[in-house]
Amino acid sequence: MKINQIQLRYESSFVDQQYYFYTAPIESNFLIKFNLDNNVTLGNMQLTLRLPKKYGRESISIVEMEGSYQLINKKSIFKVPNFDATQNINVESIHYILINRCVIGKIIKDLQKTFGKWTVLIGKYSCMKKLSVLKYDTYIQIEENQFVTFLQTNQKLLEDVIKLDFFIHNDNKLEYHYYLNNELVHQEFIVKNTLQQTSNESNCEPYGQRISLGYYYTNYNNSNELINIAYNTLSYCPNGYIHIYDNNNVDELVSLTEVRILNMSQIYENTSYQFTYVTYINIVSLNQSILPNLGQIYNYQIFGDTNQQSLNYQFKVPLKEYDNQVHKVIFFGDMDSNWTGNKSRQTFDWFQSIQNNQSDYDVLIFEGDMAYDLESLDCQQGDWWLRNMTTFTSYYPLLPTPGNHDSGDNYEFDFYRISFLSPEKPINTQDNYYNFYSVDLGLVHYIFYNPTNIVYNECNQTEIDFMVSIMENDLIEATKNRDQIPWIIVNSHYPMYCSDATDPMCSQNFIALQPFAELFSKYGVAIYMSAHQHNYERDAPFIYNQSQNNTGLITDGPEQHLIMNSAAPVYIIEGSAGQEYFTPLVPYPAQPYTVYQTGYNDGIGILYIQNETHLYFEQIDLVENRVVDYFWVVQTRGLTSEKTFNILLWVILAFAMVLVIGLAIFYVMRRQMIKEKLLN
């Protein structure tokens, strides 16, 4: 390059028998040629060594002795300053990453630096195992209590010293020799596989990340699938991975378990529907060896490839077993992310606030109807939904059940089925998509089912009987475990009761779903959660459209805030998360079972699992930011005699304590009155 306006100084001195610095003025208008291959970059420092030619047979070596690295050739030595985790050195066209301590996040950032044509990692074997999903040219491992070298030297080396000599043959072929105590024990040729390089046109930027529970939380109890994390990319990116870490000892890279393609043009081939949307769903399964501590918060970052990554997120692994603590679950449904009329925006903002505050909720349960609709505008509605829902699904596990607006134009739930994960049972197929699954979390057994074909009268009696048998088999298994998991909550998009007299769902569903209602009564289901109607509604425990007045229902005034040992579930409609598809004229005229309804404001429900006998639920209006409805469910039937005795004992003790405190207060007040009377 031609220097016109600046002067460079090339300083020369002799230090410690090893370091060389040369000084020479560079005058204006001098033409100076820099040989970039002879440039060594170390952080912000640069050093010119008398290095071999680019494709010469003279070697350049790296030496690590007693915890410090040295670059050595026949004439010069440059001592690398001590470093904690990693150090980057670029010699000729090789990018060396020296690893003292295996900090995966730091190594990933080092790999993202675009230095040279070759990337060589040098470190311990234990670190190499953790980095297997990353892309680099070679990893040279050193054993514990051994030292490594780079560059020829006449120095006498200590015992158990490894020396590595590198020879660049051409841009696609690198050779290195591995010496142990100056004895050649291994040599290897490294050839670049250019066919595996990611195309510059590939869009591997991850989006729409969503956490879901694995089969560990089902009665399969499979610890090999604890948590699943799914994310989308617009290109096929099979080399993606997730970095999982915490503040203790977890620091892992986990490669993809599965890549699904959602190609809507193929799905609707030979139909009148015109779709061009294509996306790739990348799935990573995390087991208990990666997430050893349930109930703990873990951090993670998604890499579509080495250079395209997400922000840093965190999630908490829910406990499957009860830990004597109060646990909270969020329920919501019927929600889009269009925001043209600002509907659902308050819901998203609320989710953002609880995430910012690291509020502790076990899971999110979505009661169906996403995006309005997932396949609208050539699936752009669904794609926007995936991108926006990251607000909450990147932090909390999502347990969804599909609604009628999730079925697609062919009514086969393709977008939903391929995009959203749940630990479903083998009876779910594309031809007969029941979306049935159940999970155990603490004291609650949650059931999810999809009776779309039943409520729309699009299936025969054989199919109905089969689905009823699936439900009963699950309830039987749950009942066997009632001592440990006393509560059962059923989730479906479709309400059993609702108050809109003009909607067949409200006037006919209790008939269509009667076989299920009988099971819910038989096996003591506490709450039936649904959506579909675009507001919040709570309905009293009815069976066959009749009130269960003689089943232990206790009313706290007309609002019935306490339901005890009911023979039927409390029916909840959670359809007020915010959508602009249809604006109902709510509240509707009350029906005999109607207890409470809200208007059209955004809202969500929160369930507090207090203990084995008490659940507390509240509905929050997110526009007015207040609790608009609440109720307690108390359940003592079905407990063992020992537990019943313990509960009664605690009740008696509590009553005795209140009585003692009351008597003490009465005694103090009486003495004060006598004292005042005497003084008067």
Secondary structure, DSSP 8 states (H G I E B T S, - for coil): -B-SS---B--EEEETTTEEEE--B--TT-B----GGGEEEETTEEEE-----TT-SS-BEEEEETTEEEEE-SS-EEE----SSEEEEEETTEEEEEESS--HHHHHHHHTS--SSEEEEEEEHHHHHHTTTS--SEEEEE-TT-EEEES---S---SSEEEEEEEEEETTEEEEEEEETTEEEEEEEEE--GGGS--TT-----EEEEEEE-GGGSTT--TT-SEEEEEEESS--TT-EEEEE-SSS-EEEEE-SEEEEEEHHHHTTTSS-----EEEEEEEEE-TTTS-STT-EEEEEEEEETTEEEEEEEEE---SS--SS-EEEEEE-SB----SS-TTHHHHHHHHHHHHTT---S-EEE-S-BSS-TTTTTTHHHHHHHHHHHHHHTTS-EEE---GGGSTTTTS-HHHHHH------TT--SSS----EEEEETTEEEEE---HHHHTT-S-HHHHHHHHHHHHHHHHHHHHTTTT--EEEEE-SS-S--S-TTSHHHHHHHHHTHHHHHHHHHTT--EEEE--SSSEEEE--EETTEE-TTSS---SGGG--EEES-SS-EEEEE--SB-SS-----S----TTEEEE--SS-EEEEEEE-SSSEEEEEEEETTTTEEEEEEEEE--TT--HHHHHHHHHHHHHHHHHHHHHHHHHHHHHHHHHHHHHHH-
